[in-house]
Amino acid sequence: MSSSVLPPQQHKQPSRKGKKAWRKNVDISEVQEGLEELVEQEIQGGVIAEKDADALFTIDSTGSAVIQKEYLKTHKPLKADEILAQRSAVPALPQNTKKRPASRMSDGLVPAKHRRTDYVTRKEVERLKNIAYRSENVASDVVQTEDTASHDPWAEQPKVQDDRFTFLEEKKALRQPKTLKEAPISMLKDGKQRPSVKVPEAGKSYNPDVNEWLELLAREEAKEEIAEAARIEQKTLEEERQQIIAREQAAAEKAEKEAGESEWESEWEGFMSEQDDAAPAKRPQRKTQAERNKIERRKEEERKKKHEKKLKLKQAQIDQIKVIRRAVDRKEKESQEAMAKMDTDSDDNGEEVLKKRQPFSKKPIPEAPLEVLLSEDLTDSLRRLKPEGNLLSDRFRNMLLQGKVESRRKMQHRKPKTKASEKWSYKDWKMPKY
């Protein structure tokens, strides 16, 4: 009710004498507000003070999911509680509720014997064994083959196209390459397929025979010596080639410098000769035809000399290249003969000899690790034996030799650049819910 409707109020009454003073200017706003609130409660369903407690309150037996979620964010349950809280959806097996007799005491009379029926007979056991192990004696009606299967689970399912997307182009099915059904190409020189797990030689054992171990050690030592000699020879050839290139570059620079100096000197001499030949006249005169011819002849001679000098330098470089080429060919032939000899030795010993050129990969197949122990590494007990080698790397290398996997270089994955920044999460806070 607005203040304009309320009766005049007099909050401070100095006197209460007489009935008029009691009735005059009395504040009844609280009474009117109480009556209005009572009317509103009756309209909304009844007076709250007259209702029972069951109509006003409810018991929450489930709890609030929002409060539980907020609580679990800050209070993580223990692992033991999580394990105990897990319950299987499969019901438990029913327990036997029959009680066994407490004792075998009777009234003295012998009870009648009954044949047991809660066991599997020997005949039934034999029949089940025949079915399980597909014996010839078992009946052929175990698997019914009279009716053919009406559904093939491995067949291609027909695609049902929606009429709404008929304008779209159909996706082409993936087709396997033809080479998938072909046998892999061996990377060995003889073209034979190497077994996936090769039987090692007897000399590679942790406790080998002395003669076999010495033979294997001598063979591996010879191979390492040949490889080291080839490496040193290749290094020497590379150093000689770099020295020859440096000498040729220095000679070419020197020749260019001399050619530039001679050209400058010829120009200067021509300029001076023109000044000497010219008459000390006040006015410049035109050159005669004889003077022009003389200058042209001199320039032509200079061009010929320069060209001849360049031809001589080029011929010298060609002769030097021929000498280098012959030396390189000779050394390559010697190294190839040595490698061929090593290959024949390897073939005789039954070792792997790779092809000179790999058909599918530019990266060469990694060399096999040296699998021979020295005398101080040999042990006579399995307790002191140290594990060596890696089955995964050996199997992968065998797959490379068999041609099942291509030899590729290892990709270098760079870490993405990260930028450090200060988070402003302390500004985005929310009032906790209780």
C-alpha positions, 0 to 999 in steps of 0.5 A: 500500500502506498504512503498516500493511502495510509492514514495520518501517523503520529509516531511520538504521542506525548500523551495518552489521556482519554479515549480520543487520544488513544483513537487519534493518529494511531499507526496501524501500518504493521497490522495492514501489512500483516493482513496483506501478507496473510491474503497473499499466502491464502491465494498461493495455497494456504497459510504457512503457519497452519501447514504441517512440516511435511508440506513445507520441507523435503528430505534430499536423499540423492544429493546435488550433482553440481555440489558433488562435481565441485567437491571432486575437483578439489578432493580427489578420492583415493585409489582404494576407494575407486577400486572398491566403488567399482561394481560389475554389472554381471550378477553374482553366482547363486550360492547353494542354500542347502545345508549339509547334515551335521553328522552321519549319526543314524538310528542304527538301521542301514540305509538303502544304497542309491546310485549316484547321478551327479557325475559324468560317465566314462562314455560321455567323457570319451564322446566329448573328447572325440568332439573336441579333438575331431576324432574320426569316430565322431559323427559327421552331424556335429557341423551341419553342412546341408544348408548353405549360409545366407549371409557372407560377413566378409562380402562387400556391402552394397552402398545405398546412396541417399537421393538427396546427395545424388549430385555428389561424386562417389568416392572411389574405393581404395585399391591395393597395388599389384606388387602387394601380391608379388614376392619381395625382392631380396637385397642380397647379391645372389637373389636368395631370400634370407631366413627371418631368424638366421642360425648364428655360427658356432664361433659366436657362442658365449662358450665357443669351440677354440678352433671355430672362434679363432677362425671367426676372429681371423675372418672378421679381422681380415674384413676390418683391415680391408675396410680400414685400408679402403677408408684410408685410401678414399680419404687420401684420394679426397685430400689429393683432389682438394689439393689439385682443385686448390692449385688449379684455382690459384693458377686460374686466378693468377692467369686472370690477374696477368691477363688483366695487367697485360691488357691494361699495359697494352691500353696504356701503351696505345694511349701513349703511342697515340699521344706521341704520334699526334702532332702538337697542334692546337686543334685536334685533327682527324686520324688517317686511315693508316692510323686506324688500321694500325690501331685495329691490327694492334688490338687484333694481335692483343686479342689473339694473344689473350685467346692463345693464353686461355687455350694453353691454360685450358689444355693444361687443365685438361691434361691434369684432369686426364692424369687425375682420372687415370690415377682415380680409375686405377685406384678404384679398380684396385679397390673393386678387386679387393672388394670382389675378393672379399665378396668371394671370401664371404660367399665361401663362408656363407655370409651375406653379400649385398647388391651394389645398387639398391633398387628401391632406396638411395640410403644403404642398408646399415652394416651388421654389428660385429658379433665376435667376442675377444678373449677377455670378454668370453665367460665360462658361466651364464651368471657372468654373461653380459647381454648383447645385441638387440632382437628388434634391430636384428629383425628389422635388418633382416626385413630390409635384406628380404626386401619387405621394408625400404631403407630410409633415413631417420626423420628429424622432428623439430620441437615447435617453438613455444612462447612464454606468457603469463596467464591472467586466470586470477582475474577470471574467478567465480563465486564458489557454490555451496 
